[in-house]
């Protein structure tokens, strides 16, 4: 198969489908399965970098891999990152968390990788413990890391050698599962913690709004990853037990609940096609949704056994990259309109 011709065709498909994808039925075709340098099992995060067309994957147990999507091959791997959780990136660096948790000798770091040399340039021991979700404020050169065992978000500078700035405490005071991920929308931090979502001022650390959705908590928590539909001014919040919560970004009130097959950890959105995704750890697959119609469309089976757990989308080609944890592979899916 000529991958360049395939990607060109997919890009043309995206142009034709943009804004009209929901006019017909969308199905998904697996076009590649990329072996990863890891063992089968739970991998925590997948991110697509539009700047270089690479996909970054936090591997099972330890390590991070970089996949070149033009060749569908692993081009870099960093296997000495223990207990990797999440990565984020800017134009020059990738920031990956190592989160072994509390205890003497445990590693809790932000590992910085230079995108020009592809070398690790620093390993910053975090002030908090168990760094998990990360996000970046490019405009203000700020890096934020959610600290699972501190119930906080720690703020750092960006660059080759991040420096700690301050700690932002989250609610509730005594969480069961603790915080998971957070994102920055319209100048506000939106964080998930147990069954809560909270809206935080990044400048002062003050919580402007917080809502308990009274979800049944499991070992993975309650509220999880999210994406922001700016066109309809609604945040889609994935959960482990309550489906998608579609909430108002000002009040955090639920405007709608949408079904989910088995509970999500990672979610993603392809705004060009108008499709949202929920990547699920309890099944080998992912759900997909109409963002405009705010409804479930279907489920795609991935790999041979669970978990899927995390994935990402290329907004230009519309290809979906899913961590098939049970197969230690990154599966690639192409949306097709029927």
Secondary structure, 3 states (H helix, E strand, C coil): CCHHHHHHHHHHHHHHHCCCHHHCCEEEEEEEEEECCCCCCCCCEEEEECCCCEEEEECCCEEEEEEECCCCEEEEEEEEEECEEEEEECCCEEEEEEECCCCCCCCEEEEEEECCCCCEEEEEECCCCCEEEEEEECCCCEEEEEECCCCEEEEEECCCCCCEEEEEECCCCCCCCCEEEEEEECCEEEEEECCEEEEEECCCCCEEEEEECCCCCECCECEEEEEEECCCCEEEEEECCCCEEEECCCCCCEEEEECCCCCEEEEEEECCCCEEEEEECCCCEEEEEECCCCEEEEEEECCCCCCCCCEEECCCCCCEEEEEHHHCEEEEEEEEEC
